[in-house]
Amino acid sequence: MTSEPTTDQTTWPEALATVTACHYDAGAGRALAFGIPTSKHFRISYNYFVNDQIHTGEFSSAKPIPQNTLFPIRYNPEAPHQNSHDTTTPPQTSRAPILTIGIIGSLILSLAWLAILRSCH
């Protein structure tokens, strides 16, 4: 009889992780559309020890976390590199609202420019 993999993070053992770096990420490479700011956040790098091995990870935070800060983390006992702060599958962000605003803004500006050109004659 084989046991099923443990996927419920609430039952994973806990360890203490240490913040190794905190970097501000201003969303470089992401364009601003009509003055709408991009998401800004801090990238937190950390490490933790499990079974005499060091594991590292990174996650996003709205607030900075000072270097050497300790925080609890849960790890998968069958694969200790997987943990509760794992960002290997980052959340997908939708660009549809910004694209929609951009298209509508372009149409409004085009119609306004057309109205100005027609009024000059």
Secondary structure, DSSP 8 states (H G I E B T S, - for coil): --------GGGS-EEEEEEEEEEEE--TT---BTTB----EEEEEEEEEETTEEEEEEEEESS---TT-EEEEEEETTEEEEETT--SS------HHHHHHHHHHHHHHHHHHHHHHHHT-
